[in-house]
Amino acid sequence: MRHNDRAASAPWIRTRLRTAPGAATALAVLVLVTAFLAAAFPRAVDAYETKGLRHDILTADAGRSTLEVARPQPGLELPQAQRDDEARSPELARIGAGLLKALPAPLRADTSSVAYGVRTSKPAVANEPWLPRPEAVPPQLSYVAQSGLKEHATLASGAWPTTPQEVTSDSREVQGAVTEETAAELKVKAGATITLLTAAQEPITVTITGIVAPRDPQGSYWSADPLLRTPSLVLDTTSPFPVHYWTGTVLLAEDSGPALLSTAAEPVLFWRIPPDPAGLTGPDDARLTSVIASLESGPGLLKVREIAGDTAVFATGLGHIVEANARMRDAISPVIAVAALGIGSVAAVVLLMTGALIAGRRKAELALMRSRGGSLRGIGGRLLAETAVTVLPASALGLLLATLAVGEGRFWPGALAAAGVGLLVCVALPLRTTLQHIRPTLHGAREDMVSARPSRRRTVAELTLLVLAVGAVTALRRRGTSAEGGTDLLVSAAPVLVALLAALVLVRLYPLPLRLATRPVARLRGAIGFLSLARAGRSSAGGALPLLALLLALATAAFGGSVIAGIGDARDDAALASVGADARISGASERATLPDELVRTVRDLDGVTGAAPVRVEYSVNMPEAVAGDGGADGGGAGTGGGSADDAKAAALVGVDPASYAELARATGLPAFPAARLKATGSSAPLPEGAEAGPDRVLPAIASPAVAARLGKEPRAIETLSGDFKVQIVGTVTRVASVSPTDFLVVNSAALEQKAPTTLLLTGAPDPGKLRAAVEGSGKEYAVQLRSEERARYVNTPMQAGAERIYLAAVAAGAGYALLAVLLSLLQTAPERRTLLARLRTMGLTTGQGRKLLAFEATPQALLAAGGGLFTGWATIVLLSPGIDLVPLALAGVAGSDTSPVLLRTDLWSLALPAAGVVALAAAVAGVQAWWASRRGSITELRAGDSR
């Protein structure tokens, strides 16, 4: 008997697949797409974390990322020959090779740029008369005998420095070279000589034999110590006066290191090892931090000293780079977890809906098998085998496609995710189907949603979910998405819990409006309205599972769209705060003014729609704060908040009120109350060249903190634009011309010095023509464009990867929402066709049939769309205080505003998916009505058909 059962199982599977190839193919495609998304997500996270770590190391300053091992010169107690040998290339190369082999994983070296040698750690004064002395102070030079000069530089003039004879500590002549930049600034030519004194004040003649040009100036060979490549004019900290002197580096021949041992410039032996990030991955950051800490002050340092000497030290800034990368990753990961849990929940619900659809279609078939003696175990086993044949290959193919699409990333997380998708479908479908047939049931039991009463178990489950949702939202609002030790999944699941709770509430409330609407509709002429409402209340398409899928999908799409919109808005606002307008022209220094001719020329350029000359003076001392709550009534954007004690200095901004107000309107800044700065009476414009008395009172618009400090009465201030009194007549929270939060805006026409220092432009001028017009003025002026400043916020690989994941979340959420609508309508499609066939035999026309299906689908569609809109909006409003988008929007950009960037509601992300749900529901209903009208009633109403 068992043998016959096993033999019959294979024909059963083949028969089922041949009987319903469409359903099997649709299930396989759905599993394929879901498995692909599930496997691609962890690989995409790994990929952008890996690229982010490599990017941060590659773009960091070489002086920070390079690993350097250094030790003092050999001890004076050693024989001279031994000291000289330790400073020569063979011994240094041997130690360097040992250090490379000793680097612990995952740390690897870029062997092409490894450098070693001897250098002076204390600059030596060069008294040659031909060297430049900007302020009568001679330059101070460093000397280095470094390996690999010929491999990393080209000879621009002269000859390569060499060692014609063996160099020792007693040598008094060596050869060297300098870079082109050093030669240009220090006036060095090939053949020049520089004297370096020994500790005994004996001269060592350094002959400059050649001028070299770096092959890769930004590479670690030249940038680990920038003075190798570029000299610098530095401040003499030992002088009582602010004087500067030149400092630079002379490159000695590779084997000239022993000559430096006789100097008093504190020579050291060094090995510079640049890291190679090509083999690093995102998960390696923890190991990398541990390894670097060990090399700096742990077991790794002991091993380094075994190779390089007991006095060797290890120094690098690579650990700080890795820690900064980890902080950004930890800040981004919780926000990504919100999207991942949302899409994962939607996908799981849609897969369960698919199983429910398949189980509903096969309910009669399995009920017949059960009534004829089929065991639950046997039916479940057949369903499991039948499902596995389709689902498992689809899951494997999804994993393969994800691996090919996302090349970098660990394999096992993606494999587990794809396996989880396959396991869910393989288990859920047979389990749901067999549980419906634990007891043989009579056919025809009607599941009327209007009359159904929720059980006590369901009430307890819903209350439990309510408590979880409230707790998660409260925790997220209080402490944000981050948690000590990683991502808090309960907090990240807050949007899912909110959507789940909303779905359960809407399912409970859904029958109430149907009951209220059915009664008046029943009194109307015609049966279409009454039938549609009755069918809508009875249909399983409005159950909890389809509604949950729609709400989850719409809430996830709205949340993801709001994140993307918030990132873009934050970057736009940061660019505007930095530039002040679409374009900005300012002097090379704060006091430099713009000529009137330049202002007129720029104002007439094509694309310029507005120009606002502004005079800005920073760090103007404010009077002592008034006692009590001073300040003027707010005007413009509101009074905001501020501390009077913090506003000890502010920026004075002189503006033309009319042009500046127009600028504020054009750039979207807070409204500027220009009328309050009208120059009349004592604040009237001064004649050209006239001096104003200190008793003149100028109306001023201030920041809230400055207004609180100055109070309502006139207060005297001293500025480079003149001495006068100001009276606060209004406040604004932000102005275009300055980035500080403390400012004072007055009418520039009332100032003694009216010449503008800054010109703010609106419009879209051509950058080339704008810069050409500025350069034509004959002086140096800085030109800033808002578009170029916005381009500074180019995504790092980590930010770009996270943003792509959110874009995918929006698209996947919208797709799963539409799929949920389609599945819910397909679940009841046979009943609709049968209903239309029966009603047509009673005289229902084709047009009335289409209206019936459309009206029937409308309540569910409107419920889902309205619930999705409300759920998405509520999710964003509830969670926005706990989500900061700074790591995604502005992190890693020097000088950017790091104030919190909160989540905001994006109308398009809310409305478009919801409108798509309604449109798809109407389209599916129309197609079903059209298809049913093409089929005859005899086809639908067969004898014995129980539909």
Disulfide bonds with the S-S distance in Angstrom:
none
